[in-house]
């Protein structure tokens, strides 16, 4: 069992940066791949970024490539999403998710993840 808590959301201006954190409780955190998804009003919950267990390969949605980075500190049971050059279209509730058996080609699929946090709101004003 893994419990996830997101933090770091807020209200910012276009072009600003934010760092979201996903803190996990439970054992064997380093064995879980972690994904970030976002849910904007009237849209599906979309994939944003993911990082494999033990801090290996990372994956990004095309819409955030070159603006967002993802990293993890397994000693602190935390994954970070650094968001730069934020745009109004980045406005959404951001969720982190943990999956034990996320396969290489399926990091963007929601059903690959077993545990989800409650989300943190990010609002970007123009």
Secondary structure, DSSP 8 states (H G I E B T S, - for coil): --EEEEE--EEEETT--EEEEEEEESS-GGGSEEEEEEE-TTS-EEEEEEE-GGG--EEE-TTTTTTEEEEEETTTTEEEEEE-S--GGG-EEEEEEEESS--TT-TT-GGG--EE---EEEEEE-
